[in-house]
Amino acid sequence: MILAGSKTIMPEHITIMGEPDRGSAEEKLRALVGEKTLPEIERTMIQLALDKTKGNKSKAAELLGITRRTLYGRLERIENEETDTEQ
């Protein structure tokens, strides 16, 4: 999981280890995440973890390296964001 202080991941937020320096940090970032925003990446990671654990939130949180409480909070925020965009 990638954490940044804003909704958009900037090249300075990413360190790619073990790879020769080819291209700019921005090119490397785009190769990793494309044009997705941090909330979109987070939503995808959470959904993948839930799919992998067949909906088991405790195991999904463990897989993501966060507490179950944090996962529930993020799921609530995602649900609220989706509700806001539907209105």
C-alpha positions as CSV (number, residue, x, y, z in Angstrom):
1,M,0.0,0.0,0.0
2,I,1.2,3.5,-0.9
3,L,0.6,6.3,1.6
4,A,1.0,9.9,0.7
5,G,-0.1,13.2,2.2
6,S,-2.4,14.1,-0.6
7,K,-4.9,12.4,-3.0
8,T,-2.3,12.3,-5.8
9,I,0.8,10.3,-5.6
10,M,3.8,12.4,-6.7
11,P,7.1,11.0,-7.9
12,E,8.9,12.0,-4.7
13,H,6.5,9.7,-2.8
14,I,7.9,6.6,-4.6
15,T,11.2,4.8,-4.2
16,I,11.8,2.0,-6.6
17,M,14.5,-0.3,-5.3
18,G,16.6,-2.8,-7.2
19,E,16.0,-1.2,-10.6
20,P,18.5,0.6,-12.7
21,D,17.8,4.3,-13.1
22,R,15.9,4.4,-16.4
23,G,13.8,7.5,-17.0
24,S,12.4,10.0,-14.7
25,A,10.6,9.3,-11.4
26,E,7.4,10.4,-13.1
27,E,7.8,7.8,-15.8
28,K,8.4,5.1,-13.2
29,L,5.4,6.2,-11.2
30,R,3.2,6.2,-14.3
31,A,4.4,2.7,-15.1
32,L,3.3,1.5,-11.7
33,V,-0.1,3.3,-11.3
34,G,-1.0,4.9,-14.6
35,E,-3.3,7.8,-14.2
36,K,-5.1,6.5,-11.0
37,T,-5.4,8.6,-7.9
38,L,-4.5,7.4,-4.5
39,P,-8.1,6.7,-3.5
40,E,-8.6,4.7,-6.7
41,I,-5.5,2.6,-5.9
42,E,-6.5,2.1,-2.3
43,R,-10.0,1.0,-3.4
44,T,-8.5,-1.5,-5.8
45,M,-6.1,-2.9,-3.2
46,I,-8.9,-3.3,-0.7
47,Q,-11.1,-5.0,-3.2
48,L,-8.3,-7.3,-4.3
49,A,-7.6,-8.2,-0.7
50,L,-11.3,-8.9,0.0
51,D,-11.6,-11.0,-3.1
52,K,-8.5,-13.0,-2.2
53,T,-9.8,-13.6,1.3
54,K,-13.4,-14.4,0.1
55,G,-14.7,-11.3,2.0
56,N,-13.0,-12.1,5.3
57,K,-12.2,-8.6,6.6
58,S,-9.8,-9.7,9.3
59,K,-7.7,-11.6,6.8
60,A,-8.0,-8.8,4.3
61,A,-6.7,-6.3,6.8
62,E,-3.8,-8.5,7.7
63,L,-3.0,-9.0,4.0
64,L,-3.0,-5.2,3.6
65,G,-0.9,-4.6,6.7
66,I,-3.6,-2.5,8.4
67,T,-5.8,-3.1,11.4
68,R,-9.4,-4.4,11.0
69,R,-10.6,-1.1,12.5
70,T,-8.6,0.9,9.8
71,L,-10.1,-1.3,7.1
72,Y,-13.6,-0.7,8.3
73,G,-13.0,3.0,8.4
74,R,-11.7,3.0,4.9
75,L,-14.6,0.9,3.7
76,E,-17.0,3.3,5.3
77,R,-15.2,6.3,3.6
78,I,-15.3,4.5,0.2
79,E,-19.0,3.8,0.6
80,N,-19.7,7.5,1.6
81,E,-17.7,8.7,-1.5
82,E,-19.7,6.4,-3.7
83,T,-22.9,7.6,-2.2
84,D,-21.9,11.2,-2.7
85,T,-21.0,10.7,-6.3
86,E,-24.4,9.0,-7.0
87,Q,-26.4,12.0,-5.7
